[in-house]
Amino acid sequence: MKRIKLKLNLRYGNKLMLSYMALVMIPVLTIGYFAYTIALDSIKERARISIQGTLNQIHENIQYKLRDVNQISEQFIYDQDLQTILSTHHTGIEGYSATKEKLIPKLSSALNLTPTNVWITLYMDNTTLPEINYGTSGEEMLNRYHGDNYETFYKTKIRDEAWYKGTEIPFEKSIWKQISLDKKFGKISLLRRLINFDKKLLDPEHMDLGVIRISISIEELFEAIHANQDTNLSHLFVLDGAGRVVVGQAPGNKATVDLNQLSRENLVVRESMADFDWTMVSLLPYSELDGDIHNLGIATFLVCLFSFTIAVIFGALVSRYFGKRVNKIVTSLNEVREGNLYKRINYSGDDEFAKIVNAFNDMTITIEELIEEVYLVNLRKKEAELEALQAQINPHFLYNTLSSISQLAKLGEVDKQHQMIMGLASFYRLTLNSGETFLAVEKEIQQVQAYIDIQKIKYEGQLDVNYEIDPEVLSYQTVKLILQPFVENALEHGWYGEPIRIQISVHQNRDRIVFTIQDNGAGMEQETIDQVFNPSDIRVGYGIQNVNQRIKLHFGNEYGVQILSELGSGTTITITIPQKL
């Protein structure tokens, strides 16, 4: 509790300084945090783009080899002579001749289409052509890569194998898959159906000629991955659809990896390989970026510290400047409120505070003069004028307004602070009116407008005022301070939380000037209205009684104030004075 009391009893300058520091610290820390986060993301993004570019190059290299292998399959698919050989029923020596003179040259020619070592296996439906088998299994031959890298088998030998039963092999495009012993020997095969295009329309049930299989070493296909293992790619490997490592080494030489778990400590960059349903993955540990991140953190901290230091120094100067001036005015105001009407403020400058000080000094001087003057007139006029002065000077209103200005300064609302100071200065300048009792209707309207402008800032959008002024009445004279008390009464007693609308109208009615103040506030009962006009009951309607008495005193009993009101429906005030130049 003591700590809270200490905070509440801080001087205005210290409160302003603390609020300013808080307002500065929040944006500085926020901007610093977002700047650090954005820069950190930029470092990671640059690393990701660099790695992604490397992966794209590797992928393009692999795609180049795949296109070479696919070109071989295209050679077989669209070769009319090959279709004729495979669809013709051969007898005796004709099958051997067709194989030696036509089929084998085509297989050899296909191998020359690519510099990549491949093994071609042709599974034939035509059993009248002899098989080509060098006595070594295709997997072992592919593992050795020497001699004639091709062989042919009858398709009947693979019909019962699991990979053939579970694979739908198209002829329009090729598919890549590890079949048979491919995984054991580190190979992958391209598969494609061979068909007789002449029978595709005429006899589609007998258009199949066989299956072409072109195998390639995964090691050779992905040699670009091994070539880039020593670059900025700390871990580079390939995963199949089940998350198993098929090429390269994952952290810890694990056979399967969880990329979501690895992404906590590593920058994970992926490159999809649609041909295999595989994914090429690169891992870059965040620890390798620690140097850049550390430097970034230091730079961000220093910038924030420098910005905050400059802001604090500036805030201290501003708080001290405004604090001294506000405290000086508030101290003098408290003395006046305690009865020292001879108090004056010495202030140099030409800013808004100077205008308040000048208005304050003029006000206290005017008070003295009016107090002396009021004793020279009849007692009734003396009482009325004194009450008018008490209503217009109201230190409580000035104190509350200055407190509001203090709050606006703490919140950094400079524009609103300026508006309220200027409105307050204008209000008291017009209120004083050089000590004169009468003033032009135009100035009376300006005076209530200055008061309303101050209240609009305090009520923050809850107050809407409309004016309907007949220009012909602006030059006529009126007793001063006859509108503001009714506006103040509407705000203090008529406002119940909802937006309040006030209509101020001034017009001529024959030889009279009629002021109308209408609001949509809470309204009042007839009993309350009767109490307002009861001179013996000063607890209710003190300001309204004052206005009514002063008008009747200066203009006669036929003029004055009328009130029409209904509880819950608002109030209409009508003030009537004669036309007087």
C-alpha positions, 0 to 999 in steps of 0.5 A: 500500500505504501508503494502505491501511495508513493506513486500517486503522490509523485509530482506532475513532472515525474508522472509525465516522465514515467508515462513518457518512458513507458510510452517510449519503451513499448514501441522501442521494444516492439520495433526492436523485437520485430526488427530482430525477428524479421532480420533473423527470418531474412538470414534463414531465408537467405540460407534456405534460398541458397540451399534450395538453389543447390537442390534445384541444380541437383534435381535438374542433373538427375532429371537430365539422366532420367530424360536420357533413360526415358528416351531409350524407352521412347525408342522402343515404344514407337519403333515399328520394326520392333513392334513387327518383330515382337508381334510376328510368329516365327518358326524355327531358325527365323526366330534366331535370325530375327533376334540376331539381325534385328532385335539385338542391334536395336538393344545395342543401339538403345544403349548408345543413346545415353552415357549413363550405364543402364541395363535393359531387360525385355519381357516378351509375350512372343515365345517364338523368339529366343531369350537372351541370357548370358548366364548371369542374373540381370542384377549381377550384370547390372552390378558389374556393368560390362559386356552387353548390358541387355537381356530378354525373357519371356513374360511368363517368368514374371507373371507370378512375381509380387512386383508385377502383380502389384504394379499397373504398367502404362504404355503412355508414360514410364514409371520408376520403381524398385522391383525384384532385387533392386533394393538389394543391389541399390538400383531403380528401374523404369517400367513401360508396356510395349504394345502393337499400335496397329492392334490398339484399335482393331484388336486391343485384347491382343495388342500387348507385346511385353514390358521394357525394364531399364535399370540404373544404379542409384549411386550413379543417378544421384552422384550429384548428391555425393558431390555436394556433401562437402558444401554448405549442405550439412546433411543431404539425403533422399527419403522415399514415401515411407520416410526411409533413407535411400540415398545419402546419410541422415543424422546419426546414420538413421534408416528413417527420420522424422523431419518435424523433429529435425526441424526444431534444431535444423533448417529443413529444405525439401525438393520433391522428386515426383518421378519416384515419389521421393524427396530430397532433403537438406539439413542445416543446423541452426548452430551454423547460423549462430554467428550471424544470429549473435551479431544480429542480436547485439546490433538490435540491442545496441540500436534499441538501447541508443534509441531509448537513451535518446528518448529518455533524455528528450523526455526528461527535458520535456517533462521538466519543462511542462512540469514546472509550468503546470505545477506553478499554475496549479500552486497559484490556483490552489492559493486563489481557491483558498481565498488569496485573490491577490495572487499573481503568476510571473511567467515569461513566454508566448505559448499556451501556458502564457495565455493561461497565466495571463488570463489567470492574472487578468481574472484575479485583477478583474475579481478585485475590481468587481468586488470593490465595484459591487460594494458601490451599487445597491445590495441586490445588484451586488449580490447578483454580480458577485454570484455571477463572478463566482459562477464564471471564475469557478476554480474547480472547473479550471482545476479539473480542466488543467488536470485533464490537460495534465492527463493528455500530456501524460498520454502524449495527446499533444493535439488534444492538449493544445486544443484544450489549452487554447479553448480554456484561454479563449473561454476565460478571455471571453468570460472576463470581457475586460470587466464589462457586464454586457457583451455582443451576442456574437461573443457570448456564442463564442464563449459558450463554443469555447466551453463546449470545445473543452467539453467535447475533448473530455466527453470523447465523441459523446457530445454533439452540439448544433448551432442555429444562429440568426446573423442579424442578432450578432451585434446586439448586446446581452448580459454575459455568461447566460448560455454556459451555465445551461450547457454545463447543467445539461452535461452534469445533470442531463447526461446518463452515459448515452451520447447527448445532443444539444441544440443552441438557437438564437433568433429575433422575435419582433423586438426581442432576442430569444436564446433556446438551448435544447438537449436530449438528456435525462430531463427533470420533473416539474417539482425540480423546475419549481425548486430551480426558480425558488430564490430561498432554495439555493441548493438547486439551480444556483447558476440558473437562478443567477442568470434569471436574476441578472436578466431581470435586474438589467432588463426587467421582469418581463424578460428571463428564463423559461424551462420546459422539461419532461423526465426521460425526454430532455429539456428546453431552456428559453432565454428572452432579452430585449434588442439592445445595441 
